[in-house]
Amino acid sequence: MSESKEKKVFDIVCPVCSSILWIDPCTGTVVRKERKAVKKKTSFDSLLLKEKKKKDETDRRFTATSEMEKERRKKAMDMYEKAFRKIDKD
């Protein structure tokens, strides 16, 4: 292919198989096709382990967020009480 023709060729990723197709817009033909590497199949046990880790991480984040919210409420209540005492003194 000459350089001018090569510049006109464009590539598309197939939404079904994720292959890359190089298409000549003048003729509409596929000039080149490159298949994406197939992912290695994982076992059911490894998928379960992965999902358990995700769940544990989500639970940990939820607990940490809950603790932070409790601390924030406690600080807000302390600030409220401090401000209320200051008003009583004045």
C-alpha positions as CSV (number, residue, x, y, z in Angstrom):
1,M,0.0,0.0,0.0
2,S,1.2,3.5,-0.7
3,E,1.5,6.0,2.0
4,S,-1.5,8.1,0.8
5,K,-3.8,5.0,0.8
6,E,-2.5,4.0,4.2
7,K,-3.6,7.3,5.7
8,K,-7.1,6.8,4.5
9,V,-7.5,3.5,6.2
10,F,-9.2,3.7,9.6
11,D,-9.7,1.2,12.4
12,I,-12.8,0.1,14.3
13,V,-13.1,-2.1,17.4
14,C,-15.8,-4.7,17.0
15,P,-18.3,-4.4,19.9
16,V,-19.0,-8.2,19.9
17,C,-15.6,-9.8,19.8
18,S,-13.3,-6.8,20.5
19,S,-11.3,-7.5,17.3
20,I,-9.7,-4.5,15.6
21,L,-10.7,-4.1,11.9
22,W,-8.8,-1.8,9.5
23,I,-11.2,-0.6,6.8
24,D,-10.5,1.1,3.5
25,P,-13.2,3.8,3.2
26,C,-12.9,3.9,-0.6
27,T,-13.7,0.2,-1.2
28,G,-15.3,-0.6,2.2
29,T,-13.3,-3.7,2.5
30,V,-11.5,-5.0,5.6
31,V,-7.8,-4.5,4.9
32,R,-6.6,-6.2,8.1
33,K,-8.2,-7.9,11.1
34,E,-6.5,-8.4,14.5
35,R,-8.2,-10.6,17.1
36,K,-7.9,-9.6,20.7
37,A,-6.3,-12.1,23.0
38,V,-8.9,-14.3,24.7
39,K,-9.1,-14.0,28.5
40,K,-8.1,-17.0,30.5
41,K,-11.1,-18.7,32.0
42,T,-11.2,-18.6,35.8
43,S,-12.5,-21.3,38.0
44,F,-15.7,-20.9,40.0
45,D,-13.8,-21.1,43.3
46,S,-11.6,-18.3,42.3
47,L,-14.6,-16.2,41.3
48,L,-16.2,-16.9,44.7
49,L,-13.0,-15.9,46.5
50,K,-12.8,-12.7,44.5
51,E,-16.4,-11.8,45.3
52,K,-15.9,-12.6,49.0
53,K,-12.9,-10.2,49.0
54,K,-15.0,-7.5,47.3
55,K,-17.8,-8.0,49.9
56,D,-15.3,-7.9,52.8
57,E,-13.7,-4.7,51.5
58,T,-17.2,-3.1,51.1
59,D,-18.1,-4.1,54.6
60,R,-14.8,-2.7,55.9
61,R,-15.5,0.6,54.1
62,F,-19.0,0.8,55.4
63,T,-17.8,0.2,59.0
64,A,-15.1,2.8,58.6
65,T,-17.6,5.3,57.2
66,S,-20.0,4.6,60.0
67,E,-17.3,5.2,62.6
68,M,-16.3,8.5,60.9
69,E,-19.9,9.6,60.9
70,K,-20.3,8.8,64.6
71,E,-17.1,10.8,65.4
72,R,-18.3,13.7,63.3
73,R,-21.7,13.7,65.1
74,K,-19.9,13.6,68.4
75,K,-17.7,16.6,67.5
76,A,-20.8,18.5,66.3
77,M,-22.6,17.8,69.5
78,D,-19.6,18.8,71.6
79,M,-19.3,22.1,69.6
80,Y,-23.1,22.6,70.1
81,E,-22.8,22.1,73.9
82,K,-19.8,24.3,74.1
83,A,-21.6,27.1,72.2
84,F,-24.7,26.6,74.4
85,R,-22.6,26.9,77.6
86,K,-20.9,30.0,76.2
87,I,-24.3,31.6,75.6
88,D,-25.4,30.7,79.2
89,K,-22.3,32.4,80.6
90,D,-23.0,35.6,78.6
